[in-house]
Amino acid sequence: MATPSPCSLETLANLFELPRAVVKSVVSKMIINSELLAALDEPTAMVVLHRAEPSRLQSLAMQMADKVNLLLDNNEKIFNARSGDMFWNRQQGQWQHGRPDWGDRRGRRPQQRKRERN
């Protein structure tokens, strides 16, 4: 079991720039509504936070959110690649923005074509 970690009301008041009485009231309401796993120690004016392991459902939900974010990132890369905004650079082994410089049929790069035209 993890050890509880204390935090003073004064520290919270300074952190959120609120009067100590307001912080005490908000923390008390959060404890009563089970929004905060903690206990309020009156003599020392400390909030003792209790750590809780996420439930199986919460763990699975976090894993699913991570996988959905990864899927979204991959879909955006594929979309950008198909729309011409990104291309795969084989030399660097990564996706890059912009259009690739393919050169022309003779293997010349655009800079060489410009020099030949002048």
N, C-alpha and C positions, 0 to 999 in steps of 0.2 A: 504494500500500500504506500502511496506517495505521501510525503510530508506536506502539511498545509503551509501556505506562505502568507505571512501577514503584510498588511499595508495600512498605513495610518490615515485617518480621516483628513488630517492636516495636509498630507501629501496629495491626496485626491482633490482637496479644495484648491490647492495651489495649481495643480495640473489643469483643472477645468475652470479655474478663475471664478469660483463660486464660494459663497459663504459656507462655513463649516456646517451650519445647521441645515442648509439645503442639501449638502452632500450626504449628511446623515439620514435625512428624510428619504432621498432617492435610493440610497443603498438599502435602507430598511424595507422600502416598498419592493425593490427587486428581490430581496431575500424572501419576503412573504409570498410574492407571486411566482416563486421558484425560477426566476430568470437568472439568478446568481447563486451558485453553490458556495455559500459563505456563512460565517457567523459574525455578529457584531459584538465585540468585547467592550462593554461600557467603561470599566475603570481605566483601561489603557487607551481608549478611543482608537482601537485597531479593528480593521476588517480582516478576518482570517479566511482566506480563500481556500476552498477544498477542491482538489483536483479530482476529476472523474474521467475514467476511460470512456471513450465513445462506445455506444451500443453497437451491436452487429449491424443493425439497420443504418446507423449513422456512418459506420465505416464503409459499407457498401455504397451508400449515397455519395460519399467523398470519392471513392474509386470511380464510380460512374461519371461524376462531374469531371474528373481528370481525363477520362477516356473521351468524353464528349468534346472537351476543349482540344485534345489532340486531333480528333477527327475534324473539327472545325478548321484548325490550322492547316491540316493537309488538304482539305477541300478548297480553302482559299488559295493555296499555292497552285493546285491543279487548275483552278479557274483562271488565275492570273497567267499561268503558262499557256493555256488555250486561247486566252484573249489577246495574247501577244505582249503583255506587260512584263512577263518574266520569262527567262530561259535558263536551261541547265548548262552550266559551264563545265565541260568535262575536265578541263585542265585543273580547275580549282576544286571541282567536286562539290559544287553548291549552286543554289538558285541565285540568279541575279536579276535586278530590275533593268528595264530598257530592252532594246533590241540587239540581237547578236550581230557582230560584224562578219558576215559570211564572205565578203569579197565578191568578185565577179567570176565568170566562167573560166577566165584565164588564171585565176588564183590571185589576182591583184587586190589589194585592199583599197578602200575609198581614198586614202591619202595618195596612193600611187596614181589612181585615175585622175585626181585633181591636178597633179603635177604634169601628167601627160597632156591634159586639155590646155594648159597654159602655154 
